[in-house]
Every structure is written in C-alpha cells, then in structure tokens.
Amino acid sequence: MFNNTQFPRARKFWYQGKLHDWSRANIHPMSHVLHYGTSVFEGIRAYSTSEGPAIFRLPEHMDRFIHSAETLSMEVPYSKEEMVRAIKLVMKENKLTSAYIRPLLFYSYGNLGLVPKFSPVELVIGAWEWGAYLGEKAEKGVHVYIVPWRRVHHSQLKMTAKIGGCYVQSAISGTEARSLGFDEALFLNLEGHIAEGPGENIFIVKDGVLQTNDKTESVLEGITRGSILEMAKDFGFETRISPMTKEEFFQADEAFFCGTAVEIAPIVRVTDGSIGQGEKKEYAIGKGEAGEITLRLAKAYKDAVSGKTKKYENWLTYVHD
Ligand SMILES: Cc1ncc(COP(=O)(O)O)c(C=O)c1O
C-alpha cells in the first residue's frame, strides 16, 4: 500500500491500458529501469480554465516524449493518439481541475543485462495536484547555487531527451543546493557557460533584451522556454539566443528560471560554488528583487495557460471534448 500524501488528489494511475488504484502498484523490483534508469518521461501541466481543465502544449510534450523514447531505442507500444486519450482519462478519473501529469515509458521486467533486449517497454501515467515547484515564496525570487559539477555534455548524451537516468545529476545537485540553504541548483556546462537548472531553463534580461541559450549549450530546450520566447517577441522585446557567460549572468538586470514545473521564477541572488577549493562568492541579480520584465512575462504566462489570452488558446488541449 502506498499513501498519496505527496501526490494530492491522485486516486488512480494508468498502467498498460488500465486504471489502477494509486495505493496498489505492482512493478517487479528486478525491472530494468529500477537498476539503470532506462526510462523517459514528460512533465506536463494542466490548468483550470473557464472551459474546464486544459493541458498546456500537449502535442509538443508528446513529440518530445517520442523523441526521448527514440534515444533509448524504445518501441513505444501506444500511438500518440492513444497516449493523449489515456492522459485525458487520468485527468477525468481523478477529477482534476489542474494537475501535473507524468507519463513514463520504461524498460520493465525481462532481463538485467545492460542491454534490455528481453525487457518490454511499458507506459505509466500519473497525475496529481502540484503547486509551486520551488514553493510559494519563489514568486518573489529565488537564490540559486552554481554547483561545482558541470552539466552532462551534449557530446556525451542527447540532452534534448528527458532520460530518467540523466536526472540523477539533477537530483544530486538539487539536494546539495537545498542542503546548503539555497533554493535551487544551477549548472555550468563543460564550456564553463551557464547551462540550466536541474529541471529549468534560464533567461537573463539586460537593457531590455531577453537572452537564453539553446541545445548547443547542453540544455533541454524547454517548451516553456519556447512559449516565453514567442510571448516576448509578441510584446516587442528583443530576444537573443546565445551562450551565456557567468559574467553576463552576474551583471544581468533580471534573471528567471522557466519550466513546466517551476513556471516562471525570478532569480534574485546567486552563489557561485564553481570557483574551486571550496570558495564561494555571492551576487545580487539586478536590484536583488523580481524584475519588471520577468513579472510581466510571468503574468502573461499565467494568463496564457489559463486560457485568458485568445492568441495563445491554440496552446491548450481541453480535457473534456
Ligand atoms: C533539465 C531541464 N531543463 C529544462 C526544462 C524545462 O522544460 P519544459 O519547459 O519543457 O518543462 C526541464 C523540464 O522539463 C528540464 O528537466
């Protein structure tokens, strides 16, 4: 029996074509995924709108899910349409009006050699109510910690895919940052540039220009990042996609994290733990408070996801047809 304290309103999950009680899961402990992280996943949010719950950018998430599966040579046992139907079913069965949705494809029970040749690919989908990823106070701004370990490089693993095992680095770094009293970790890439958070992309603002990096800098090009770039252009802001040096970040007027889980979280302070020999240096970003452009985009994002902006309504997939 599993309790759902950390998964509010989660009553049923979908596994291999059927709904199961949340508290009764049965996946074999010798499943390949448990030992080697051979899974791919998505993180998707659904929001309450005047037309009922709507899933934000679902087709884009499904495309990335399939792309991720390809990197692990998975034969996905369901079509995109079947997976979309299953996601909607999970939302409905759990009577969720807003949710975090987690589809996971994984190599299941079959063999434990590193090559999962006798382990079938299985799909599970869960959904629950999940509030602000970095806590309610994140709206005012977070203090990030640049960890000493560099982000896995795109020459080592395809960083455009959400591969379960790859998130060990995110889990270790996120834990370390919090244990030192910071709100979240931030990675440099092997080139020494600012890369991304454990589950977030990063933007900076300087003299009214928004800057972020891309996959050539070993980051996952997030769907939220793409949406923000589009909204920023619609607002008439200049945008720039280029590598981001530490100095550019420290001297920025504003900075923020973005991602499905975190949405938009202003970054107001940074401690650099990547200098070496245990040395740490702390900087305020801009005035050390949430910036004007960040807050404007955060508001626009909130309006878009909750169906209040006609222009972005095509980003929404309504749960009830
Ligand atoms: C490593 C990493 N970077 C960035 C993001 C942001 O991506 P998205 O906006 O698609 O959620 C995520 C979350 O999926 C992530 O795990």
The ligand as an ORCA input file, in Angstrom:
! r2SCAN-3c Opt
* xyz 0 1
  C      16.750     19.717    -17.461
  C      15.553     20.508    -17.825
  N      15.715     21.699    -18.426
  C      14.647     22.449    -18.763
  C      13.347     22.036    -18.500
  C      12.191     22.880    -18.902
  O      11.458     22.237    -19.906
  P       9.916     22.445    -20.109
  O       9.690     23.903    -20.209
  O       9.605     21.744    -21.377
  O       9.231     21.860    -18.935
  C      13.143     20.801    -17.868
  C      11.804     20.314    -17.582
  O      11.258     19.533    -18.332
  C      14.264     20.009    -17.539
  O      14.111     18.830    -16.947
*
